[in-house]
Amino acid sequence: MSPRVSVVMPAYQAAWCVGVAASSVLWQTYRDLELVVIDDGSTDGTADVVAALDGPVVLIRQENAGVAASRNRGIEAASGELVTFCDSDDLWFAEHLAALLDVWDRHGGIATSNCYWLFPRGIHPSRMRYKGRFPAPSGQRRAILEQNFVSTMSIFPRALLDEIGPFDDERRRAEDWDFWLRAIYAGHRVSLQREPLALYRWGATGLSSDWREMDADIEAIFHGLEERVELSDDERAYVRRRLSGPGPRTLGREGDTALRDGRYAEATRAYREAAGLCPAERPLVWKARVLSLAPALVGPLVRKRQLRIERQVGYDDGHLR
């Protein structure tokens, strides 16, 4: 009998972490699952670690083709009605899948999960994937243009790929943003499991750590978007505005750098411009509003708080996003 849930785990050169990630999946309190691991051309013993695991594990080996192709290969091999992802360097707490399924059972569509960012020295209660308000269903078309508010730790029907197509194999990064964007513009909506029951590793290596390449791949999503999905006039204007200058990620980094350097007026300007492009990003909006009150007076307090947290979690230049 097929399991209800297939957990797809792309893995590349992941011998150092895949065993822990896979074990966190296999130790879930919800048991009606299978774990499909795609070894994407690793040469470091990733497959040997996975093969030694005890449980409902399917191991697929392929030549290196990238994360999008690995996700597609895993979903193709999956036998579950529902699909979710756990990357090979992330961790689930034991109740993660049960809580995520509870949200999906109540709302359908796509259910996404909160998580803590895992830094070299651990986690901090202020550093998690979702804080504050989550985009309402009526605002999710615009919100997914502003930022990728859907985590890879999401669950959805396997049949979704039959409707909107697979992940784009040509995308080396931001393939999930492109996929969720297509799903939302096809009429699907996202619900949030708010309790952080997983750890997303915010490392200095991996695809998302190369922020220059990530920025370029994100920008590529917006090029030609008007031909790929049906946009309203307001949405089309927003896309063109995004393409006309720096995006919110770039502006947010500029703001953080200026804040660390004590250039509070520059930080305020960058945060304000970033928040204008991405009002759904609450921490960004908070910084813009607080600093705008009196940059020279408030700036040192915001800087002190940010530097204190960064020291506690071991954040440095290698963790820029």
N, C-alpha and C positions, 0 to 999 in steps of 0.2 A: 504494500500500500504506500502510495506517495506521501511524503510529508507535506504539511500545509505551507511551510516557509522554507525557502532556499536562501541561505546566506552566501553571497558571492564575495570572495576575497582575492583581488588581484595581488600578486606578490612578485617583486623583482629584487634580487640580491637582499633578501629579507631573512636570511638564516638567523640573524641576531635578534629578531623580534617576532617572527611569524608564529613560533611555538606558543608564546604567551598570548598573542592575539587570538589564535585559533582555540586555545584552551578556554579563553574567556567566553567564546561562543559556545563551546561544548558544555560549559558549566552553567548555562542558563537554566533558570527555574522552569521556563517554557521548553518542553522537550520535543514537540512535534516539528523537528527541523532537520535539515541537512546542511553541511558546510561544503561549498564548492570552491576549492582553491585553484587558481590559475597561476602556475609558475611560468612567468613571462620571460623565458630564456635565461634564468639565473645560472650562475656558474659557481655559487658559493655554498651549495648544500641546502638551499631552500627546500627542494623537493624531498631530500632525505629527512629533514625535520618533520615535514607534513606527513610523510609516509609512516613515521613512527607513532603518530597519534592514534589513540583508541577512541572510536566513535563513528558516527555517520558522516564520514569524510570522503569526498570525491576529489581526487587530485588529477589535474589536467596539465600537461606540459606542452608548451608551444615555443616556437622561435620568438625572439623579442619583437613585439608588435605594438607596445604601448598600452596605457591604461584603458583607453576607450575600447580597443579591440579585446582586451582581457575581460572587461565587463561584459561585452557582447558574447564572448565565448562562454563565460560562466552562466549567463542567463540562458543561452542556447542549451547548455547541458543541464540546467536546473529542472527539477521535476515538481517543484512546489507551485501552488496556486499564487503565492505571494513571494516577492523578491525583496531582499534588503542587502545592504553592503556593510562590510566591516573591512577597512583597509588593514594591511598587514602590520602596521605599526601602531594601531589604535587598540583600545581596550574597552570591553563592556563590563559593567557591573552585572551581578547575577539577575537582577530584575529588569534589565534594559528591554529585552525583547517582549516580555509580558506586558510592560507598561506601554510600549509602542503599539503593540497589537490591540490593546484596549482602546487606544485612541482611534486606530483604523477601524475597528469593529463598530465604533459609534459614529464615525464620520465618513468612512470610505475615502475615495480619491487617493491622495498621497498623505501619509503621516510622517512627520519629521521629528527628530529627537534632539533635545538639548544635550550639552556635554560641557565638561570643563576642558579648557586648554591645558595640555600637559607640557610644562616647560622643564628644562634640565633639573631644576631644584624642586619641582613639584607643581602644585596647583595653588590658585588663589581664588577666594570666593567671588572676587569682582571680575575674574577673567573666565567668562563662559560664553558659549555660542549665542545664546539668546538672553537678553535682558530687556525688561520693559515690555512694550506692546509688540504684538506679532501682527503682520499685515492681515487685515480683514479680507474675507473672500472677495468682496467688491473692489478692493484695491490691489489685488495681487498681480494683475497685469502690469500696472505701472511699477509696483514694487520690485518685480523680477527684472525690470529694465535698470533700476537703480543699483541693485546689488543681488548677488546670489543668496537669497535668504533661505534656501533649502539645503540642508546638510546632506552629505552622502549617506549619513546614518538615517535613511528614510526607508519606508516600506510602501510598496505599490503592487498592483496586480501584474503578473507576468504578461498578461494580454495587452498591457499598455504599449509594449513595443510593436505589437501588430497594428496598432492604431497610428502611432506617431513616428515609427521607425526606430532603429537602434541608436546607440551612441555613435557619434561621428568619428570614424576611425582615423580621420585626417587630423583630428585635434589632439595634440600631445598634452595640453593643459586646458582647464576650464570646460572640459567635455561635459561635466555634470551640469554646469550653468546652462549650456546650450540645450541639454536634454530637458531640464526642468522648465526652461523658457518655452520650448515647443509644447510641453505637456500643459502648461497653464494657458497658453494661447489656443490650445485645442479644447479648452473648457474645463480642465481638471483643477481642483483646488486643494490647498495644502492646510493640514491641521497640525498643531504643535503639541508634542508631549513635553511639558515644560520642565519637569524635574530632571536635573543633570545626572544621568545614570551611565555615563560613558566618559572616556578620556580620549581626546583628539590630540595627537602628539604634534606640538608646534616646534618642529625641529629645525636645525640649521642645514639639513639635507633634504632631498626629496624634490618632487616636481614643484610643489607650491612654494618652496623656499627661494627659488630663483625669481625674484619679484619682477625683474626686467622682462624676462620671458613670459611670465604670467600676465603682466600688463599688456604685452603685445598680443597674446592669445585672447585676452578678454576683449581688446579693441577689435580683433578680427571677428568676434561674434556680431558686433554692431555693423560691420561693413556688409552690405547686401541684405540686412535684416528686413528691410522694407519689401524685398522680393520674396522672402521666405515665410513671413507671417503677415497676417492682415492687421495693420496698425490703424488706430484712430488718428485724427488730425493732431491731437495733443501728444499722443505717443510718438508720432512721426517727428514732431517738433522736438521732443525730448531727445530722440536718437540723434538727430542732426546737431543738437546742442552738445551732446556727449562727444561727437566726432569732431567738433570744432575747437576743442582745447583739451587741457589735462583732465583726466577722470578723477573721481573722488578718492581712489586709492593713492594716486600720485599726490593729490592735494593734502590728503590726510598724513602721508609720510612727511611732506614739507612742513606741515603744522607741527608734527611730533619733533622733527629735527630742530625747528626754530624754538619750540618750547624747551627742549633740553639745553639749548644754547643760551637761553634767557632772552631771546628776541621775541618779546611778547606781542608786539604789534604785528609782526610778520606771521606769527602763529595764529593770531586772531583772524587775520585776512584769509589765510589758507583754510582754516577750519570753517570759516563762514562760507567760502566758495564750495568746499567739499560738502557741507551740510545742505547747501542749496541744490546740489546735484543728487544727494542721497539722504533726504529727510527721514527715511525709514531707519537709518543707522543712529540709534538713540545716543550712544556715547559720544559720537561725533557732534550731534546737535547740542548735547549738554556742554561740551567744551566750547563750541562756538558761542553759545548764549552766555555762559559764565564769564568767559574772557572778554566778551564785548562790553560787559558792564564797566570794567576799568582794567584794561590789560596790565598796566604797570603795578597795580595793587593786587589783583587777583592772580595774575600770572605766576608769581613765586609760590603761591600756595598750591596751585594746580601742578606746577612743575615738581615741587617737593613730594606730593602724593604719588605722582607717576613714577618718579625715580625710585622711591621707596619700594613700590610694588615690583618694579623691574629688577631691582637688586634681590628681592626676596625670591623671585622665581627663576633668576638666572638669565634674564632676557638681555641680549646684546645685539650688535649690528647684524649678526648672522641670522637673526630671527625676524628681520624686516619683512613686511608683507605689503 
